[in-house]
Amino acid sequence: MLLALVVAQFFLPSDILDPKAPAPEPLPQAATFDPDSFWSGPDTTRLAFLDDERENLIRYGRELIANTAHYIGPNGTVMQNTNALNCQNCHLDAGTKPWGNNYGAVWSTYPKIRARSGKLETVAKRVNDCVERSLNGTALDSTGREMRAIIAYMEWLGTGIARDQKPKGSGIVELAFLDRAADPQRGEQVFEVKCVSCHGKDGQGMLKADGVTALYPPLWGPLSYNKGAGLYRLSRFAGYVKANMPQGATYLSPQLTDAEAWDVAAYVNAQPRPERDLTGDWPDISKKPVDHPFGPYADPFPEQQHKFGPFGPIASYYKKP
């Protein structure tokens, strides 16, 4: 303020502003968040207004989400750590697609206590959960450039979203339970009609021309997610495919019925995939989701029902007075 007063005393406005000079570029407005609209992330053109170091870190974080295997996959250019999946295969459009398992609520809700671990988790811990489960790799160095870049990208995506606020369209669609168990045999029929063209009859997908990164991800087998991944829960997979699959589907224009989504989820998750030690998960077993497919449970229902359903009776059991 003092400097401004001094300048004003020695310079008239005509000395400061050249009327023939072009008007300066307006500074970008702060990103706004409309709770009544579906969230799809801030405009990437805003990154150009950040300092170079910050912009480059965020852009690298986005690139890691979109092309994970290129950098840290089986033949990664930075390290060889994970499977053939990219984060973007499960978090569509680099984590910005409405109901595409997006990152809209990450920065506004973490750190938080998660029932799966029973502990307070940071964004870095949550990212490494995905690295170890969905990508079937080993945890990244929480202070390394890759983790710092991913966290910077998550923070930037959270621009304008208040603490504990969850934007509309965050995460995965919640489908109503079927009144029967999801059926892998019916799901195989759905898979053959709706999914084979991209993922192949063997479910192994297709690599990009570089031979490193998945164009269409493997849905089972050694290069896919392991049994500790969130999508190994049937409700997560079913809700995800309902709003996003096959390619071109959206939450507004789905191509599967609810029953088809449940059944194809059952088929895919009935296929072989890597194991994971889950002994530390859900220390309070009463907080396990109804579709967590591994016991022990705080209810009388068998493991098979927790995997394929019907889930309604299990949910009702926990709602009893």
ABEGO torsion letter per residue (X at the ends): XAAAAAAAAABBAAAABBAABBBBBBBBBBBBBBAABBBAEBBAAAAAABBAAAAAAAAAAAAAAABAAAAABAABAABBABBABBAAAABBGGGABBGAGBAAAAAAAOBBBBAAAGBBBBAAAAAAAAAAAAAGBBBBBAABAAAAAAAAAAAAAABGBBBGBBBBGBEBBBBBBBABBBBAAAAAAAAAAAAAAAAEAAGAEBBBAAGABBABBBABEAABBBAABAAABAAAAAAAAAAAOBBGBBAABBABBAAAAAAAAAAAAABBBBBBBAAABGABAAABBAABABOBBABABBAAAAAAOBAAAAAAAAABX
